[in-house]
Amino acid sequence: MHKQKIGLYLGTEPNGGGTFQYNQAVLEAIAWLPREHYETVVAYSSKTMLPYLDPLSVKIVYNPRPLISRLISFACRKLRIPLPIWRSIHSVIDPFARRLINESCDLWIFPSQDIFAYTIDVPSLGTIHDLMHRYEKQFEELSANGEYEAREFHYRKMVGNARGVLVDSNVGKQQVLESYGIDESKIHVLPYIAPSYIYSNQMPKDFDQKYTLPSKFIFYPAQFWTHKNHIGLIRAASIIKVDNPDFKLVFVGAMKNGYALALDLVDELELSSSIQFLGYVPDEDMPELYRRARAIVMPTFCGPTNIPPLEAFVTGCPLAVSRVYAMPEQVGDAALLFDPRSSTDIARVLVELWNDNQLCEELSKKGKARADLFNPKVFNTDLLKIIQNIQ
């Protein structure tokens, strides 16, 4: 029996946030494929990925992307070289592209929204995590300084040339359809799952030495992009403090374009004793932060879905999220919903979580039950079905 050969290119690093977590889930699903039917190969460009590859029984290929590969892509795009010629140039003089082509895979999966889903002449399954540059273009990190044009060029080329496109939700699928009008059969819904590290029940030995946490706090894990809406949450905290002076917020996440704005607002509203900034936190510390939190809040303006709610479900942490895009679809009845544009509405749900023990217990139970809908077994099976449909 002929085995199908499936390739996976990991175009991310462990500090890549949600993109890395998604890559890791796809990697584990590829390693799970039944060996009697599938041969697998994983290509990677960053040696920081090796600890995640070594434990798996898959063929791995180190494939760093040389400068010439980047220059070819830059020149071809700037000069508007037709894609067939662009691909031919890569296949002849780009060693990075040749390594992927020479593996002779029946399908290459690109989970990082990589350009290689269309610039390299291989059968590909590309990924669109979101189209928020279209739907939330007021945020500069999504659309300014040429970002909108770059994303549009990328997504249009991908949907036109990849064999299939992965999206996170039915809302994500509909947005691709209404944005680019491609054949619906090419779009495959593969919901996110929580990363494997969140299942750990072990508290890191040095946890209490590293962090001095309040005994009770609301948790927000997100990089400080303006679309993550730390500002709205900080204003909500100011409202809550009037009647709940013990209210505490804890933020984790890398400094992005909204970080200075958040710090300034905390100072302006005199909330420095109520809001704690932990900065970037390593994966191994995250489960304990979820377990200690009273609840997590996700006031983002963007979707369609997000990964922190899934982490909350696994750990049994009560949850409140924005009523936007596919977030209600993702959380079902296992979370409170609010309008992220209204700090008053954010404050309303957080006061409920802060003061209502029974509500928190109910949400925790519902979240743990809902986690079963987004577990690795479901993800692996769904990806296998997508691969079978594309072949």
C-alpha positions as CSV (number, residue, x, y, z in Angstrom):
1,M,0.0,0.0,0.0
2,H,1.3,3.4,-1.0
3,K,1.9,5.7,2.0
4,Q,1.0,9.4,1.8
5,K,3.9,11.6,2.7
6,I,3.0,14.6,4.8
7,G,5.4,17.5,5.5
8,L,5.1,20.1,8.2
9,Y,7.1,23.3,8.2
10,L,7.5,25.0,11.6
11,G,8.0,28.7,10.9
12,T,7.9,29.9,14.4
13,E,9.9,29.9,17.7
14,P,8.8,29.2,21.3
15,N,8.4,32.9,22.0
16,G,5.9,33.1,19.1
17,G,2.8,33.3,21.3
18,G,-0.4,31.8,19.9
19,T,1.3,31.0,16.6
20,F,3.8,28.8,18.3
21,Q,1.1,27.1,20.3
22,Y,-0.8,26.3,17.2
23,N,2.4,25.0,15.5
24,Q,3.0,22.7,18.5
25,A,-0.6,21.3,18.2
26,V,-0.1,20.6,14.5
27,L,3.3,19.0,15.2
28,E,1.8,16.6,17.7
29,A,-1.0,15.8,15.4
30,I,1.4,15.0,12.6
31,A,3.4,12.7,14.9
32,W,0.1,11.0,15.8
33,L,-0.8,10.1,12.1
34,P,-1.1,6.3,11.7
35,R,2.3,5.0,10.4
36,E,0.7,2.3,8.2
37,H,-0.8,5.0,6.0
38,Y,1.4,8.0,6.4
39,E,5.1,8.9,6.3
40,T,5.9,12.3,7.9
41,V,8.7,14.8,7.8
42,V,9.1,18.0,9.8
43,A,11.2,20.9,8.6
44,Y,12.3,23.7,10.9
45,S,14.4,26.8,10.7
46,S,15.1,27.6,14.3
47,K,17.1,25.3,16.6
48,T,15.0,26.5,19.5
49,M,12.4,24.1,18.2
50,L,14.6,21.0,18.8
51,P,13.4,20.3,22.4
52,Y,9.8,20.0,21.0
53,L,11.0,17.7,18.1
54,D,13.4,15.3,19.8
55,P,10.7,13.4,21.8
56,L,8.7,12.7,18.7
57,S,9.2,9.8,16.3
58,V,9.2,11.9,13.1
59,K,11.8,12.6,10.5
60,I,13.2,16.1,11.0
61,V,15.0,18.3,8.6
62,Y,16.9,21.4,9.7
63,N,16.2,24.0,6.9
64,P,17.5,27.5,7.8
65,R,16.3,30.2,5.5
66,P,19.4,31.9,3.9
67,L,19.5,35.5,2.9
68,I,19.2,34.7,-0.8
69,S,15.7,33.1,-0.1
70,R,14.5,36.3,1.6
71,L,16.0,38.5,-1.1
72,I,14.2,36.5,-3.8
73,S,10.8,36.8,-2.1
74,F,11.4,40.6,-1.5
75,A,12.4,41.3,-5.1
76,C,9.7,39.2,-6.7
77,R,7.0,40.9,-4.6
78,K,8.4,44.4,-5.2
79,L,8.8,43.8,-8.9
80,R,5.4,42.1,-9.1
81,I,6.8,39.0,-10.7
82,P,4.1,36.6,-11.8
83,L,3.8,33.8,-9.3
84,P,4.7,30.9,-11.7
85,I,8.0,32.7,-12.5
86,W,8.5,33.5,-8.8
87,R,8.1,29.8,-8.0
88,S,10.5,28.8,-10.7
89,I,13.2,31.2,-9.4
90,H,12.9,29.7,-5.9
91,S,13.1,26.1,-7.2
92,V,16.3,26.8,-9.1
93,I,18.4,29.0,-6.9
94,D,16.8,28.9,-3.4
95,P,18.3,26.1,-1.3
96,F,15.5,26.5,1.3
97,A,12.8,25.9,-1.3
98,R,14.7,23.0,-3.0
99,R,14.9,21.1,0.3
100,L,11.2,21.2,0.7
101,I,10.6,20.3,-3.0
102,N,13.1,17.4,-2.8
103,E,11.2,15.7,0.0
104,S,8.5,15.0,-2.6
105,C,5.6,15.3,-0.1
106,D,2.0,14.7,-1.1
107,L,1.1,17.7,1.1
108,W,3.0,20.3,3.0
109,I,1.3,22.0,6.0
110,F,2.2,25.6,6.8
111,P,0.6,26.5,10.2
112,S,2.4,29.9,10.6
113,Q,0.7,31.7,7.7
114,D,3.9,31.3,5.8
115,I,4.4,32.6,2.3
116,F,5.8,29.2,1.3
117,A,2.2,27.9,1.0
118,Y,2.2,29.7,-2.4
119,T,5.8,30.8,-3.3
120,I,7.2,27.2,-3.3
121,D,5.9,24.8,-5.9
122,V,4.6,22.1,-3.5
123,P,1.0,21.0,-2.7
124,S,0.2,23.0,0.4
125,L,-2.3,23.4,3.2
126,G,-2.0,27.0,4.4
127,T,-3.4,28.8,7.4
128,I,-5.3,32.0,8.1
129,H,-5.5,32.6,11.8
130,D,-7.6,35.8,11.3
131,L,-8.5,38.6,9.0
132,M,-8.6,41.3,11.6
133,H,-6.6,43.7,9.3
134,R,-9.9,43.9,7.4
135,Y,-12.4,43.8,10.3
136,E,-10.5,45.9,12.9
137,K,-8.4,48.1,10.7
138,Q,-8.4,50.9,13.2
139,F,-5.5,49.2,15.1
140,E,-2.2,50.3,13.6
141,E,-0.5,47.0,14.4
142,L,-3.0,45.3,12.1
143,S,-3.2,47.7,9.2
144,A,-0.8,50.7,9.3
145,N,2.6,51.2,7.7
146,G,1.9,48.9,4.8
147,E,0.6,46.1,7.1
148,Y,-2.8,46.0,5.5
149,E,-1.4,45.8,1.9
150,A,1.1,43.1,2.9
151,R,-1.6,41.0,4.5
152,E,-3.9,41.4,1.6
153,F,-1.2,40.4,-0.9
154,H,-0.3,37.4,1.3
155,Y,-3.9,36.1,1.9
156,R,-5.0,36.5,-1.7
157,K,-2.1,34.6,-3.0
158,M,-2.5,31.9,-0.4
159,V,-6.2,31.2,-1.0
160,G,-5.7,31.3,-4.7
161,N,-2.8,28.8,-4.8
162,A,-2.9,26.5,-1.8
163,R,-4.9,23.3,-2.0
164,G,-6.6,24.1,1.2
165,V,-6.8,26.8,3.9
166,L,-7.1,26.2,7.7
167,V,-9.2,28.5,9.8
168,D,-10.1,28.5,13.5
169,S,-14.0,28.7,13.4
170,N,-17.1,28.9,11.3
171,V,-16.9,32.7,11.7
172,G,-13.3,32.6,10.3
173,K,-14.5,30.5,7.4
174,Q,-17.3,32.9,6.6
175,Q,-14.9,35.9,6.7
176,V,-12.5,34.2,4.2
177,L,-15.5,33.5,1.9
178,E,-16.8,37.0,2.0
179,S,-13.4,38.6,1.7
180,Y,-11.9,36.5,-1.2
181,G,-14.8,34.5,-2.7
182,I,-12.9,31.2,-3.0
183,D,-14.4,27.8,-3.4
184,E,-15.9,26.9,0.0
185,S,-14.6,23.3,-0.2
186,K,-11.0,24.7,0.1
187,I,-11.7,26.1,3.6
188,H,-11.3,23.7,6.5
189,V,-12.3,24.6,10.1
190,L,-9.7,23.4,12.7
191,P,-10.5,24.9,16.1
192,Y,-7.6,25.8,18.4
193,I,-6.8,23.7,21.4
194,A,-5.0,24.5,24.6
195,P,-1.2,23.9,24.5
196,S,0.1,20.8,26.1
197,Y,1.9,22.6,28.9
198,I,-1.3,23.8,30.4
199,Y,-2.2,20.2,31.4
200,S,0.7,20.1,34.0
201,N,-0.4,19.8,37.6
202,Q,3.0,20.4,39.0
203,M,3.8,23.8,40.6
204,P,7.4,24.9,39.6
205,K,9.6,24.7,42.6
206,D,10.7,28.3,42.4
207,F,7.2,29.7,41.6
208,D,6.7,31.6,44.9
209,Q,10.2,33.0,44.8
210,K,9.6,34.4,41.3
211,Y,6.2,35.9,41.9
212,T,4.6,37.8,44.7
213,L,0.9,37.5,43.9
214,P,-2.2,38.9,45.6
215,S,-4.3,36.3,47.4
216,K,-7.1,37.0,45.1
217,F,-6.8,38.5,41.6
218,I,-8.3,38.6,38.0
219,F,-5.8,37.4,35.4
220,Y,-5.2,38.7,31.9
221,P,-2.6,36.8,29.8
222,A,-2.0,38.8,26.6
223,Q,0.7,40.6,24.8
224,F,0.3,44.4,25.1
225,W,-1.1,45.1,21.6
226,T,-3.6,47.9,21.6
227,H,-6.3,45.6,20.2
228,K,-6.0,43.4,23.3
229,N,-7.7,46.3,25.1
230,H,-5.8,46.6,28.3
231,I,-6.9,50.2,28.4
232,G,-10.6,49.3,28.6
233,L,-9.8,46.8,31.3
234,I,-7.8,49.3,33.4
235,R,-10.7,51.7,33.2
236,A,-13.1,49.0,34.3
237,A,-10.8,48.4,37.3
238,S,-11.1,52.0,38.3
239,I,-14.9,51.7,38.3
240,I,-14.8,48.4,40.3
241,K,-12.4,49.9,42.9
242,V,-15.1,52.3,44.1
243,D,-17.1,49.6,45.8
244,N,-14.5,46.8,45.9
245,P,-11.2,48.4,47.1
246,D,-9.5,45.0,47.4
247,F,-9.9,44.3,43.6
248,K,-6.6,43.2,41.9
249,L,-5.5,42.6,38.3
250,V,-2.5,40.7,37.2
251,F,-1.2,41.1,33.6
252,V,1.3,38.9,31.8
253,G,2.6,39.4,28.3
254,A,5.3,40.9,26.2
255,M,5.7,44.7,25.8
256,K,4.1,45.8,22.5
257,N,2.6,49.1,21.2
258,G,0.1,49.3,24.0
259,Y,2.4,48.8,26.9
260,A,3.4,52.4,27.6
261,L,-0.3,53.5,27.2
262,A,-1.3,51.0,29.9
263,L,1.4,52.1,32.3
264,D,0.5,55.7,31.9
265,L,-3.2,55.0,32.5
266,V,-2.5,53.0,35.6
267,D,-0.5,56.0,36.9
268,E,-3.2,58.5,35.9
269,L,-6.0,56.5,37.6
270,E,-3.8,55.8,40.7
271,L,-4.1,52.1,40.3
272,S,-0.5,51.1,40.8
273,S,-1.4,49.2,44.0
274,S,-4.1,47.3,42.3
275,I,-2.6,46.2,39.0
276,Q,0.5,44.1,38.7
277,F,2.6,43.7,35.6
278,L,4.6,40.4,35.4
279,G,6.0,40.8,31.9
280,Y,6.8,37.7,29.8
281,V,6.1,34.5,31.8
282,P,7.6,31.1,30.7
283,D,5.2,28.3,29.7
284,E,5.9,26.2,32.7
285,D,4.6,28.9,35.1
286,M,1.3,29.5,33.3
287,P,-0.8,26.7,34.7
288,E,-0.1,27.8,38.3
289,L,-1.1,31.3,37.5
290,Y,-4.4,30.1,36.1
291,R,-5.0,27.9,39.1
292,R,-4.4,30.7,41.5
293,A,-6.5,33.3,39.7
294,R,-10.0,34.1,40.8
295,A,-10.9,34.3,37.1
296,I,-9.4,35.3,33.7
297,V,-10.8,38.1,31.6
298,M,-10.3,38.4,27.8
299,P,-11.4,41.9,26.7
300,T,-9.8,41.7,23.2
301,F,-11.4,43.4,20.2
302,C,-10.2,40.7,17.9
303,G,-10.8,37.1,17.1
304,P,-12.4,35.1,15.6
305,T,-11.3,32.9,18.6
306,N,-8.4,32.9,21.1
307,I,-6.3,30.4,23.0
308,P,-6.4,31.7,26.7
309,P,-10.1,30.7,27.1
310,L,-9.2,27.1,26.3
311,E,-6.4,27.2,28.9
312,A,-8.9,28.5,31.4
313,F,-11.2,25.6,30.6
314,V,-8.4,23.0,31.2
315,T,-7.4,24.5,34.5
316,G,-10.9,25.2,35.7
317,C,-10.4,28.9,35.9
318,P,-13.7,30.9,35.6
319,L,-13.8,33.1,32.5
320,A,-15.2,36.3,31.1
321,V,-14.7,37.1,27.4
322,S,-15.6,39.7,24.7
323,R,-18.9,39.2,22.9
324,V,-17.2,39.4,19.5
325,Y,-16.8,37.3,16.4
326,A,-16.6,33.5,17.3
327,M,-15.8,34.0,20.9
328,P,-19.4,33.2,22.0
329,E,-19.3,30.1,19.8
330,Q,-16.0,29.1,21.4
331,V,-17.0,29.4,25.0
332,G,-20.7,28.4,24.9
333,D,-22.3,28.7,28.3
334,A,-19.0,28.3,30.1
335,A,-18.1,32.0,30.3
336,L,-19.6,35.4,31.0
337,L,-19.8,37.7,27.9
338,F,-19.4,41.5,27.7
339,D,-19.1,44.4,25.3
340,P,-15.3,45.1,25.1
341,R,-16.1,48.7,24.0
342,S,-17.7,49.4,27.3
343,S,-15.6,49.6,30.4
344,T,-18.8,49.7,32.4
345,D,-19.9,46.4,30.9
346,I,-16.5,44.8,31.6
347,A,-16.7,46.1,35.2
348,R,-20.2,44.5,35.5
349,V,-19.1,41.0,34.8
350,L,-15.9,41.3,36.8
351,V,-17.8,42.4,39.9
352,E,-19.9,39.2,39.5
353,L,-16.8,37.0,39.3
354,W,-15.1,38.9,42.2
355,N,-18.0,38.5,44.6
356,D,-20.1,35.4,43.6
357,N,-18.4,32.2,44.7
358,Q,-21.2,30.0,43.5
359,L,-21.0,31.5,40.0
360,C,-17.3,30.9,39.9
361,E,-17.8,27.3,40.9
362,E,-20.4,26.8,38.2
363,L,-18.3,28.3,35.5
364,S,-15.3,26.2,36.6
365,K,-17.3,23.0,36.2
366,K,-18.7,24.1,32.8
367,G,-15.3,25.0,31.6
368,K,-13.7,21.7,32.5
369,A,-16.6,19.9,30.7
370,R,-16.2,22.1,27.7
371,A,-12.4,21.4,27.6
372,D,-13.3,18.0,26.3
373,L,-14.5,19.5,23.0
374,F,-11.1,21.0,22.4
375,N,-8.6,18.3,23.4
376,P,-5.7,16.9,21.5
377,K,-7.5,13.7,20.4
378,V,-10.3,15.8,18.8
379,F,-7.7,18.1,17.1
380,N,-5.7,15.2,15.8
381,T,-8.7,13.4,14.4
382,D,-10.0,16.6,12.7
383,L,-6.7,17.3,11.1
384,L,-6.5,13.7,9.8
385,K,-9.9,14.1,8.2
386,I,-8.8,17.4,6.5
387,I,-5.7,15.7,5.1
388,Q,-7.8,12.9,3.8
389,N,-10.2,15.3,2.1
390,I,-7.4,17.2,0.4
391,Q,-5.6,14.1,-1.0
